Amino acid sequence: MEVAQDGPRGYSLQTAGPIELAGRHFPNLFFAAVKEGKNDTALHFFPIYSHPKRFADLPAALRKKLTGKSCFHFKTADPELLEAVAEMLARGREIFADPAKT
């Protein structure tokens, strides 16, 4: 992974090199972004959109934070929720490290 953006507008990561996904080749691919808003913090997480079946077992508390297909909104930093987010990000990284295994 490499940092695509790091500044006042947020922080985002993308794959560090070429990747094949769904039979298409990309020079790099968006992975995740965090943006702090006025009332909450948003986490945009592309692997949950591209591989929804791999995330079917998300904890209910984390699933409640999902709005739309790939954006989570957090108002507080609950330790259990942050642990679930860390596990989700690790799974996404595994997927993007070797998309053929999905």
C-alpha positions in Angstrom: 0.0 0.0 0.0 1.0 3.6 -0.5 -0.3 6.9 0.7 -2.3 8.6 -2.0 -3.3 11.6 0.1 -2.3 12.9 3.5 -3.4 16.3 4.4 -6.3 18.5 5.8 -8.8 16.8 3.4 -8.0 13.4 4.8 -5.8 10.3 4.4 -6.1 7.7 1.7 -4.3 4.6 0.6 -4.0 2.8 -2.7 -2.2 -0.3 -3.9 1.4 0.3 -4.6 1.5 -1.3 -8.0 -0.5 -3.0 -10.7 -3.4 -5.1 -9.7 -5.9 -7.3 -11.5 -9.5 -7.3 -10.2 -12.5 -8.9 -11.8 -10.5 -9.6 -15.0 -9.4 -6.0 -15.4 -5.9 -4.6 -14.9 -5.3 -1.4 -13.0 -2.0 0.5 -12.5 -3.1 1.0 -8.8 -6.4 0.8 -7.0 -8.1 2.8 -4.2 -8.0 0.9 -0.9 -9.3 3.1 1.9 -9.6 6.7 3.0 -10.4 8.5 6.3 -11.9 11.9 6.5 -12.7 13.8 9.7 -16.0 15.7 9.4 -17.8 18.2 11.6 -19.9 15.6 13.4 -18.2 12.3 12.7 -15.3 10.5 11.0 -15.8 8.7 7.7 -13.9 5.6 6.6 -14.3 4.7 2.9 -13.2 1.1 2.4 -13.2 -0.3 -1.2 -12.7 -4.0 -0.5 -16.1 -4.3 1.2 -17.6 -3.0 -2.1 -15.4 -5.2 -4.4 -15.6 -8.3 -2.3 -18.8 -8.1 -0.1 -19.0 -11.8 0.5 -15.6 -11.7 2.3 -17.1 -9.3 4.8 -20.4 -10.9 5.4 -19.4 -11.8 9.0 -18.7 -8.3 10.2 -19.8 -7.7 13.8 -23.2 -6.2 14.1 -21.9 -3.0 15.8 -19.6 -2.4 12.9 -22.2 -3.3 10.3 -24.5 -0.6 11.8 -21.8 2.0 11.0 -21.9 1.1 7.3 -23.8 3.6 5.2 -24.1 2.9 1.5 -21.9 0.3 0.0 -18.5 1.1 1.3 -18.6 4.1 3.8 -18.5 3.8 7.6 -19.3 6.7 9.9 -18.0 6.9 13.5 -18.9 9.4 16.2 -16.9 7.8 19.0 -13.8 5.7 19.2 -15.1 2.6 20.9 -12.2 0.1 21.6 -14.1 -2.9 20.5 -15.3 -1.2 17.3 -11.7 0.0 16.5 -10.5 -3.6 16.9 -13.2 -4.8 14.5 -12.1 -2.1 12.0 -8.5 -3.2 12.3 -9.5 -6.8 11.6 -11.5 -5.6 8.6 -8.6 -3.5 7.2 -6.3 -6.5 7.6 -8.6 -8.8 5.7 -8.9 -6.2 2.9 -5.2 -5.9 2.7 -4.9 -9.7 2.3 -7.5 -9.6 -0.5 -5.7 -6.9 -2.3 -2.3 -8.5 -1.8 -3.5 -11.5 -3.8 -7.0 -10.9 -5.4 -6.8 -14.3 -7.1 -7.5 -15.9 -3.8 -10.9 -14.2 -3.3 
